[in-house]
Amino acid sequence: MAENTRDAYRRVIRMTGAPLPVVSFFGRLPVAMIQFGSVLLVTETSGSLATGGIVACALALGQVTAGPFVGRLADRHGQRRVVLAFSLANAVAITAYTLGALADLPTPALLALGALAGATIPGIGPLARARVVPLVRARGGDDRLVGTVLSLESTMDELSFVLGPALVGLAAVAVHPAYAFLTAALLVACCGTAFALHPTGRTPRAAPAAGPRAREERPRLPRSVYVVRVGLLFLGVLLGACGAGITALTDELGQPGQAGLVYAAMGVMSAVVGLSMAALPERFGLLARWRVATAAAALLSLPLVWTDSLVGLYVVVTFFGAIYAPNLITGFALTERAVPPQRLAEGMTFAASAFVGGQAVTLAVAGRLAESHGAGAAFALGSAAAAVAFVIALIARHQPPRAEPRGPARGAGPTRPAVTPDAAAPQGSGRSA
């Protein structure tokens, strides 16, 4: 099985070329750097932790709001022009945000600059999924190979959210967090441009429909897509609450510097499990995976509520980290199966925005909860969110396959049969259990 999994990853790399995963990884790294580093940067320059948290929330909300719009533009006009424009705009916005923080601008100005830095994020992570999945299918890849693609992409996401905060923390200790932000601006300009100009960037785009019926011709999304988005939203709530709880608990224990290492332990475990997802048997279908992953999230988050030592925190979080990649990979796989091909980029960016949105809003709420009632209260909020996600997965039901639009859009490539969450697995063509 391990050999077959390695062969699947080699086949994906042969299809895309080795440079694409490299540039997409370094292109998405700035997102992790500025999300984590915003609190450090603004707190360092303003002297206020509250201001740092508010500005970081504005940055995340800017990303959540604009993310689906970026995906929709990529669906309509192709990824090359959209990613190129947003990468360069994001580099400028991050630089302006950094200079504004260093100049100690008033909080409203920092909020605007932070929101702009978030809104111009090119969304390389979800767009890489939307680019590579059709490429693999067009070259004869089956659902198993698509599952391998999604596992690889989620692993790169996890590694970026391990390395990104580490780079910011290193810059903050050595010199100033502003150096990490300027590095992020350089990375998104260079690697975002490379991702846009890569030969696979010539992705097919849907031609806009003409006439008064244009809006009606746009393929509709099945209800299962919205159900998955709600599930990802609650997964984001879980991660945001756990982040606030980890920060609060390490501070209570007098070891605030350990918070970054605890995050890293969680991220490394998630990345390892993410890579192994490609080895799951095809009879273990998507809907069953979703239910198991959300149930595991609810159960493995419970011990965090009663954890009161640093060693215990490391142990619990390491096991708990194993649930993130399966939830994200399954969520993106369910989205890929259900959305029309003409709206794949939009669907992927919307799924990512749902997750980030839940995380961003909860960070602020759970932080106040932890200050008032201790770290256990923040962890309890996360565990409750995981339980809600499990209920959502449990009550999800089969939908009839969506109908394809009348005639594929020009340049949209080959269509595929529509399947719903419980009607397919990411490996092989069998149905869910």
MIMARRO-365446 format. One record per residue (C-alpha): residue in one letter; z, y negated, x. Coordinates in steps of 0.2 Angstrom, whole numbers. Example, Ala and Ser with C-alpha at 12.3 -4.5 7.8 and 13.67 -1.06 7.14 Angstrom:
aa = a&Z = 39&Y = 22&X = 62
aa = s&Z = 36&Y = 5&X = 68
END
This chain:
aa = m&Z = 0&Y = 0&X = 0
aa = a&Z = 5&Y = -12&X = 14
aa = e&Z = -12&Y = -9&X = 23
aa = n&Z = -21&Y = -12&X = 6
aa = t&Z = -12&Y = -28&X = 4
aa = r&Z = -17&Y = -34&X = 22
aa = d&Z = -35&Y = -29&X = 19
aa = a&Z = -34&Y = -40&X = 3
aa = y&Z = -28&Y = -55&X = 13
aa = r&Z = -41&Y = -52&X = 26
aa = r&Z = -55&Y = -51&X = 13
aa = v&Z = -49&Y = -68&X = 5
aa = i&Z = -49&Y = -76&X = 22
aa = r&Z = -67&Y = -70&X = 25
aa = m&Z = -72&Y = -77&X = 9
aa = t&Z = -65&Y = -94&X = 12
aa = g&Z = -66&Y = -95&X = 30
aa = a&Z = -50&Y = -97&X = 41
aa = p&Z = -51&Y = -117&X = 42
aa = l&Z = -49&Y = -119&X = 23
aa = p&Z = -31&Y = -112&X = 22
aa = v&Z = -26&Y = -122&X = 38
aa = v&Z = -32&Y = -139&X = 31
aa = s&Z = -25&Y = -135&X = 14
aa = f&Z = -8&Y = -131&X = 21
aa = f&Z = -7&Y = -147&X = 31
aa = g&Z = -15&Y = -157&X = 18
aa = r&Z = -1&Y = -152&X = 5
aa = l&Z = 13&Y = -154&X = 18
aa = p&Z = 15&Y = -173&X = 16
aa = v&Z = 19&Y = -170&X = -3
aa = a&Z = 35&Y = -160&X = 3
aa = m&Z = 39&Y = -173&X = 16
aa = i&Z = 38&Y = -188&X = 5
aa = q&Z = 47&Y = -180&X = -10
aa = f&Z = 62&Y = -174&X = 1
aa = g&Z = 62&Y = -189&X = 12
aa = s&Z = 61&Y = -203&X = -1
aa = v&Z = 80&Y = -202&X = -4
aa = l&Z = 83&Y = -203&X = 15
aa = l&Z = 71&Y = -217&X = 19
aa = v&Z = 77&Y = -229&X = 5
aa = t&Z = 95&Y = -224&X = 7
aa = e&Z = 93&Y = -228&X = 26
aa = t&Z = 85&Y = -245&X = 23
aa = s&Z = 94&Y = -251&X = 7
aa = g&Z = 111&Y = -243&X = 11
aa = s&Z = 112&Y = -236&X = -7
aa = l&Z = 111&Y = -218&X = -12
aa = a&Z = 108&Y = -223&X = -30
aa = t&Z = 93&Y = -233&X = -25
aa = g&Z = 86&Y = -219&X = -15
aa = g&Z = 88&Y = -207&X = -29
aa = i&Z = 80&Y = -219&X = -42
aa = v&Z = 65&Y = -223&X = -31
aa = a&Z = 62&Y = -204&X = -27
aa = c&Z = 62&Y = -201&X = -45
aa = a&Z = 49&Y = -214&X = -48
aa = l&Z = 38&Y = -206&X = -34
aa = a&Z = 40&Y = -189&X = -43
aa = l&Z = 36&Y = -196&X = -60
aa = g&Z = 21&Y = -205&X = -53
aa = q&Z = 14&Y = -188&X = -47
aa = v&Z = 18&Y = -179&X = -63
aa = t&Z = 9&Y = -192&X = -73
aa = a&Z = -6&Y = -194&X = -63
aa = g&Z = -8&Y = -175&X = -58
aa = p&Z = -17&Y = -169&X = -73
aa = f&Z = -29&Y = -185&X = -72
aa = v&Z = -34&Y = -180&X = -54
aa = g&Z = -37&Y = -162&X = -60
aa = r&Z = -48&Y = -168&X = -75
aa = l&Z = -58&Y = -180&X = -63
aa = a&Z = -61&Y = -165&X = -51
aa = d&Z = -67&Y = -154&X = -66
aa = r&Z = -79&Y = -168&X = -71
aa = h&Z = -85&Y = -175&X = -54
aa = g&Z = -82&Y = -161&X = -42
aa = q&Z = -67&Y = -160&X = -30
aa = r&Z = -76&Y = -167&X = -15
aa = r&Z = -77&Y = -186&X = -20
aa = v&Z = -60&Y = -185&X = -30
aa = v&Z = -50&Y = -177&X = -16
aa = l&Z = -58&Y = -189&X = -3
aa = a&Z = -54&Y = -204&X = -13
aa = f&Z = -36&Y = -199&X = -17
aa = s&Z = -32&Y = -193&X = 0
aa = l&Z = -37&Y = -210&X = 8
aa = a&Z = -28&Y = -220&X = -6
aa = n&Z = -13&Y = -209&X = -4
aa = a&Z = -12&Y = -213&X = 15
aa = v&Z = -13&Y = -231&X = 11
aa = a&Z = 0&Y = -230&X = -2
aa = i&Z = 12&Y = -220&X = 9
aa = t&Z = 10&Y = -233&X = 23
aa = a&Z = 14&Y = -247&X = 11
aa = y&Z = 29&Y = -238&X = 3
aa = t&Z = 36&Y = -235&X = 21
aa = l&Z = 33&Y = -254&X = 26
aa = g&Z = 41&Y = -260&X = 10
aa = a&Z = 56&Y = -249&X = 13
aa = l&Z = 58&Y = -256&X = 31
aa = a&Z = 56&Y = -273&X = 24
aa = d&Z = 70&Y = -270&X = 12
aa = l&Z = 60&Y = -276&X = -3
aa = p&Z = 69&Y = -277&X = -20
aa = t&Z = 72&Y = -261&X = -30
aa = p&Z = 58&Y = -265&X = -43
aa = a&Z = 45&Y = -267&X = -29
aa = l&Z = 51&Y = -251&X = -21
aa = l&Z = 50&Y = -242&X = -38
aa = a&Z = 32&Y = -248&X = -40
aa = l&Z = 27&Y = -243&X = -22
aa = g&Z = 35&Y = -226&X = -24
aa = a&Z = 26&Y = -223&X = -41
aa = l&Z = 10&Y = -228&X = -33
aa = a&Z = 13&Y = -216&X = -18
aa = g&Z = 16&Y = -202&X = -31
aa = a&Z = 2&Y = -206&X = -42
aa = t&Z = -11&Y = -206&X = -28
aa = i&Z = -6&Y = -188&X = -22
aa = p&Z = -23&Y = -179&X = -21
aa = g&Z = -15&Y = -162&X = -28
aa = i&Z = -22&Y = -151&X = -14
aa = g&Z = -11&Y = -137&X = -19
aa = p&Z = -17&Y = -134&X = -37
aa = l&Z = -34&Y = -140&X = -32
aa = a&Z = -35&Y = -126&X = -19
aa = r&Z = -31&Y = -113&X = -32
aa = a&Z = -44&Y = -120&X = -43
aa = r&Z = -57&Y = -120&X = -29
aa = v&Z = -54&Y = -103&X = -21
aa = v&Z = -51&Y = -93&X = -37
aa = p&Z = -69&Y = -96&X = -44
aa = l&Z = -76&Y = -94&X = -26
aa = v&Z = -68&Y = -77&X = -25
aa = r&Z = -74&Y = -72&X = -43
aa = a&Z = -91&Y = -78&X = -39
aa = r&Z = -92&Y = -67&X = -23
aa = g&Z = -87&Y = -51&X = -33
aa = g&Z = -68&Y = -52&X = -32
aa = d&Z = -58&Y = -44&X = -45
aa = d&Z = -42&Y = -48&X = -53
aa = r&Z = -32&Y = -40&X = -39
aa = l&Z = -40&Y = -51&X = -27
aa = v&Z = -37&Y = -66&X = -38
aa = g&Z = -18&Y = -61&X = -37
aa = t&Z = -19&Y = -61&X = -18
aa = v&Z = -26&Y = -78&X = -18
aa = l&Z = -12&Y = -85&X = -29
aa = s&Z = 1&Y = -76&X = -19
aa = l&Z = -6&Y = -84&X = -3
aa = e&Z = -7&Y = -101&X = -11
aa = s&Z = 11&Y = -100&X = -17
aa = t&Z = 17&Y = -94&X = 0
aa = m&Z = 9&Y = -109&X = 8
aa = d&Z = 18&Y = -120&X = -5
aa = e&Z = 34&Y = -113&X = -1
aa = l&Z = 32&Y = -114&X = 18
aa = s&Z = 27&Y = -133&X = 16
aa = f&Z = 43&Y = -136&X = 7
aa = v&Z = 53&Y = -128&X = 21
aa = l&Z = 43&Y = -136&X = 35
aa = g&Z = 42&Y = -153&X = 26
aa = p&Z = 60&Y = -157&X = 24
aa = a&Z = 64&Y = -150&X = 41
aa = l&Z = 52&Y = -163&X = 49
aa = v&Z = 59&Y = -177&X = 39
aa = g&Z = 77&Y = -172&X = 44
aa = l&Z = 72&Y = -170&X = 62
aa = a&Z = 64&Y = -188&X = 62
aa = a&Z = 80&Y = -195&X = 53
aa = v&Z = 91&Y = -187&X = 67
aa = a&Z = 80&Y = -192&X = 81
aa = v&Z = 74&Y = -209&X = 77
aa = h&Z = 71&Y = -215&X = 59
aa = p&Z = 64&Y = -206&X = 43
aa = a&Z = 50&Y = -219&X = 43
aa = y&Z = 42&Y = -210&X = 57
aa = a&Z = 40&Y = -194&X = 46
aa = f&Z = 32&Y = -205&X = 32
aa = l&Z = 19&Y = -212&X = 44
aa = t&Z = 16&Y = -194&X = 50
aa = a&Z = 13&Y = -189&X = 32
aa = a&Z = 1&Y = -203&X = 29
aa = l&Z = -9&Y = -198&X = 44
aa = l&Z = -9&Y = -180&X = 39
aa = v&Z = -15&Y = -183&X = 21
aa = a&Z = -29&Y = -195&X = 28
aa = c&Z = -35&Y = -182&X = 41
aa = c&Z = -32&Y = -165&X = 32
aa = g&Z = -35&Y = -171&X = 15
aa = t&Z = -52&Y = -178&X = 21
aa = a&Z = -56&Y = -161&X = 30
aa = f&Z = -51&Y = -152&X = 14
aa = a&Z = -63&Y = -163&X = 4
aa = l&Z = -77&Y = -161&X = 16
aa = h&Z = -75&Y = -142&X = 18
aa = p&Z = -91&Y = -133&X = 12
aa = t&Z = -81&Y = -125&X = -2
aa = g&Z = -78&Y = -143&X = -8
aa = r&Z = -95&Y = -143&X = -16
aa = t&Z = -87&Y = -135&X = -31
aa = p&Z = -98&Y = -134&X = -47
aa = r&Z = -94&Y = -147&X = -60
aa = a&Z = -96&Y = -148&X = -78
aa = a&Z = -110&Y = -160&X = -84
aa = p&Z = -103&Y = -172&X = -97
aa = a&Z = -109&Y = -169&X = -115
aa = a&Z = -120&Y = -182&X = -123
aa = g&Z = -119&Y = -189&X = -140
aa = p&Z = -106&Y = -192&X = -153
aa = r&Z = -100&Y = -174&X = -152
aa = a&Z = -95&Y = -174&X = -134
aa = r&Z = -77&Y = -174&X = -137
aa = e&Z = -79&Y = -160&X = -150
aa = e&Z = -89&Y = -149&X = -137
aa = r&Z = -74&Y = -150&X = -124
aa = p&Z = -67&Y = -132&X = -124
aa = r&Z = -49&Y = -131&X = -132
aa = l&Z = -34&Y = -124&X = -123
aa = p&Z = -26&Y = -109&X = -131
aa = r&Z = -8&Y = -110&X = -136
aa = s&Z = -3&Y = -98&X = -122
aa = v&Z = -7&Y = -112&X = -109
aa = y&Z = 6&Y = -124&X = -117
aa = v&Z = 19&Y = -110&X = -118
aa = v&Z = 17&Y = -106&X = -99
aa = r&Z = 19&Y = -125&X = -95
aa = v&Z = 35&Y = -125&X = -105
aa = g&Z = 41&Y = -110&X = -95
aa = l&Z = 36&Y = -119&X = -78
aa = l&Z = 45&Y = -135&X = -84
aa = f&Z = 61&Y = -125&X = -86
aa = l&Z = 59&Y = -117&X = -69
aa = g&Z = 58&Y = -135&X = -62
aa = v&Z = 74&Y = -139&X = -71
aa = l&Z = 82&Y = -123&X = -62
aa = l&Z = 76&Y = -129&X = -45
aa = g&Z = 81&Y = -147&X = -48
aa = a&Z = 99&Y = -142&X = -54
aa = c&Z = 101&Y = -130&X = -39
aa = g&Z = 95&Y = -143&X = -27
aa = a&Z = 109&Y = -155&X = -34
aa = g&Z = 121&Y = -141&X = -34
aa = i&Z = 118&Y = -136&X = -16
aa = t&Z = 119&Y = -154&X = -10
aa = a&Z = 135&Y = -157&X = -19
aa = l&Z = 143&Y = -140&X = -14
aa = t&Z = 139&Y = -143&X = 5
aa = d&Z = 146&Y = -160&X = 3
aa = e&Z = 162&Y = -154&X = -5
aa = l&Z = 164&Y = -141&X = 9
aa = g&Z = 162&Y = -155&X = 22
aa = q&Z = 146&Y = -148&X = 29
aa = p&Z = 133&Y = -160&X = 21
aa = g&Z = 121&Y = -157&X = 35
aa = q&Z = 119&Y = -138&X = 30
aa = a&Z = 110&Y = -143&X = 14
aa = g&Z = 93&Y = -143&X = 23
aa = l&Z = 96&Y = -126&X = 31
aa = v&Z = 102&Y = -118&X = 14
aa = y&Z = 85&Y = -125&X = 6
aa = a&Z = 76&Y = -117&X = 21
aa = a&Z = 84&Y = -100&X = 18
aa = m&Z = 79&Y = -101&X = 0
aa = g&Z = 61&Y = -106&X = 4
aa = v&Z = 59&Y = -92&X = 18
aa = m&Z = 64&Y = -79&X = 6
aa = s&Z = 53&Y = -85&X = -8
aa = a&Z = 38&Y = -86&X = 4
aa = v&Z = 41&Y = -68&X = 10
aa = v&Z = 42&Y = -61&X = -8
aa = g&Z = 27&Y = -72&X = -12
aa = l&Z = 16&Y = -63&X = 1
aa = s&Z = 22&Y = -46&X = -6
aa = m&Z = 17&Y = -50&X = -24
aa = a&Z = -1&Y = -44&X = -20
aa = a&Z = 5&Y = -26&X = -17
aa = l&Z = 12&Y = -25&X = -35
aa = p&Z = 3&Y = -11&X = -45
aa = e&Z = -10&Y = -16&X = -58
aa = r&Z = -1&Y = -8&X = -72
aa = f&Z = 13&Y = -21&X = -70
aa = g&Z = 4&Y = -34&X = -81
aa = l&Z = 6&Y = -53&X = -81
aa = l&Z = 17&Y = -54&X = -97
aa = a&Z = 28&Y = -41&X = -90
aa = r&Z = 30&Y = -49&X = -73
aa = w&Z = 34&Y = -66&X = -82
aa = r&Z = 48&Y = -58&X = -92
aa = v&Z = 55&Y = -49&X = -77
aa = a&Z = 54&Y = -64&X = -66
aa = t&Z = 62&Y = -76&X = -78
aa = a&Z = 76&Y = -63&X = -82
aa = a&Z = 79&Y = -61&X = -63
aa = a&Z = 80&Y = -80&X = -61
aa = a&Z = 94&Y = -81&X = -75
aa = l&Z = 104&Y = -67&X = -68
aa = l&Z = 103&Y = -71&X = -49
aa = s&Z = 107&Y = -89&X = -53
aa = l&Z = 124&Y = -85&X = -61
aa = p&Z = 133&Y = -81&X = -45
aa = l&Z = 130&Y = -99&X = -39
aa = v&Z = 141&Y = -106&X = -53
aa = w&Z = 156&Y = -98&X = -44
aa = t&Z = 151&Y = -99&X = -26
aa = d&Z = 164&Y = -109&X = -16
aa = s&Z = 161&Y = -106&X = 2
aa = l&Z = 147&Y = -109&X = 14
aa = v&Z = 144&Y = -91&X = 19
aa = g&Z = 144&Y = -86&X = 1
aa = l&Z = 131&Y = -100&X = -3
aa = y&Z = 120&Y = -94&X = 11
aa = v&Z = 121&Y = -76&X = 4
aa = v&Z = 118&Y = -80&X = -14
aa = v&Z = 104&Y = -92&X = -11
aa = t&Z = 95&Y = -80&X = 0
aa = f&Z = 94&Y = -68&X = -14
aa = f&Z = 91&Y = -81&X = -27
aa = g&Z = 76&Y = -88&X = -17
aa = a&Z = 67&Y = -71&X = -21
aa = i&Z = 63&Y = -77&X = -39
aa = y&Z = 54&Y = -93&X = -36
aa = a&Z = 37&Y = -86&X = -29
aa = p&Z = 35&Y = -73&X = -43
aa = n&Z = 38&Y = -86&X = -56
aa = l&Z = 26&Y = -98&X = -49
aa = i&Z = 13&Y = -85&X = -45
aa = t&Z = 14&Y = -78&X = -62
aa = g&Z = 13&Y = -95&X = -70
aa = f&Z = -2&Y = -100&X = -61
aa = a&Z = -10&Y = -83&X = -64
aa = l&Z = -7&Y = -85&X = -83
aa = t&Z = -15&Y = -102&X = -83
aa = e&Z = -30&Y = -96&X = -73
aa = r&Z = -33&Y = -82&X = -86
aa = a&Z = -31&Y = -93&X = -101
aa = v&Z = -40&Y = -110&X = -97
aa = p&Z = -59&Y = -112&X = -99
aa = p&Z = -68&Y = -112&X = -82
aa = q&Z = -73&Y = -130&X = -86
aa = r&Z = -55&Y = -136&X = -86
aa = l&Z = -47&Y = -125&X = -72
aa = a&Z = -43&Y = -139&X = -60
aa = e&Z = -35&Y = -149&X = -74
aa = g&Z = -25&Y = -133&X = -80
aa = m&Z = -19&Y = -130&X = -62
aa = t&Z = -13&Y = -148&X = -59
aa = f&Z = -5&Y = -149&X = -76
aa = a&Z = 5&Y = -133&X = -72
aa = a&Z = 10&Y = -140&X = -56
aa = s&Z = 15&Y = -156&X = -64
aa = a&Z = 26&Y = -147&X = -77
aa = f&Z = 36&Y = -139&X = -63
aa = v&Z = 38&Y = -155&X = -53
aa = g&Z = 42&Y = -165&X = -68
aa = g&Z = 56&Y = -153&X = -73
aa = q&Z = 63&Y = -154&X = -55
aa = a&Z = 62&Y = -173&X = -54
aa = v&Z = 71&Y = -177&X = -70
aa = t&Z = 84&Y = -164&X = -67
aa = l&Z = 88&Y = -170&X = -50
aa = a&Z = 95&Y = -186&X = -57
aa = v&Z = 104&Y = -178&X = -72
aa = a&Z = 112&Y = -164&X = -62
aa = g&Z = 117&Y = -175&X = -48
aa = r&Z = 128&Y = -185&X = -60
aa = l&Z = 134&Y = -169&X = -67
aa = a&Z = 139&Y = -163&X = -50
aa = e&Z = 148&Y = -179&X = -46
aa = s&Z = 158&Y = -178&X = -62
aa = h&Z = 162&Y = -160&X = -64
aa = g&Z = 158&Y = -152&X = -47
aa = a&Z = 143&Y = -141&X = -40
aa = g&Z = 147&Y = -127&X = -52
aa = a&Z = 142&Y = -138&X = -67
aa = a&Z = 125&Y = -142&X = -59
aa = f&Z = 122&Y = -123&X = -55
aa = a&Z = 127&Y = -119&X = -73
aa = l&Z = 114&Y = -131&X = -80
aa = g&Z = 101&Y = -122&X = -69
aa = s&Z = 106&Y = -105&X = -75
aa = a&Z = 105&Y = -111&X = -93
aa = a&Z = 87&Y = -117&X = -90
aa = a&Z = 82&Y = -100&X = -83
aa = a&Z = 89&Y = -92&X = -98
aa = v&Z = 78&Y = -103&X = -109
aa = a&Z = 63&Y = -99&X = -98
aa = f&Z = 67&Y = -80&X = -101
aa = v&Z = 68&Y = -82&X = -120
aa = i&Z = 51&Y = -91&X = -120
aa = a&Z = 43&Y = -77&X = -110
aa = l&Z = 51&Y = -64&X = -121
aa = i&Z = 45&Y = -71&X = -138
aa = a&Z = 27&Y = -75&X = -131
aa = r&Z = 15&Y = -65&X = -141
aa = h&Z = -3&Y = -59&X = -139
aa = q&Z = -17&Y = -71&X = -144
aa = p&Z = -35&Y = -66&X = -148
aa = p&Z = -46&Y = -70&X = -133
aa = r&Z = -53&Y = -88&X = -134
aa = a&Z = -71&Y = -90&X = -138
aa = e&Z = -82&Y = -97&X = -124
aa = p&Z = -90&Y = -114&X = -127
aa = r&Z = -108&Y = -114&X = -134
aa = g&Z = -118&Y = -112&X = -119
aa = p&Z = -110&Y = -115&X = -102
aa = a&Z = -110&Y = -132&X = -95
aa = r&Z = -123&Y = -136&X = -82
aa = g&Z = -117&Y = -131&X = -65
aa = a&Z = -101&Y = -123&X = -71
aa = g&Z = -105&Y = -106&X = -63
aa = p&Z = -103&Y = -89&X = -71
aa = t&Z = -91&Y = -88&X = -86
aa = r&Z = -78&Y = -74&X = -87
aa = p&Z = -70&Y = -65&X = -102
aa = a&Z = -55&Y = -74&X = -109
aa = v&Z = -39&Y = -66&X = -108
aa = t&Z = -22&Y = -70&X = -114
aa = p&Z = -5&Y = -68&X = -104
aa = d&Z = -2&Y = -51&X = -110
aa = a&Z = -20&Y = -45&X = -109
aa = a&Z = -22&Y = -44&X = -91
aa = a&Z = -14&Y = -41&X = -74
aa = p&Z = -18&Y = -51&X = -58
aa = q&Z = -23&Y = -34&X = -50
aa = g&Z = -37&Y = -23&X = -57
aa = s&Z = -43&Y = -25&X = -75
aa = g&Z = -30&Y = -15&X = -84
aa = r&Z = -19&Y = -23&X = -98
aa = s&Z = -1&Y = -28&X = -97
aa = a&Z = 12&Y = -16&X = -101
END
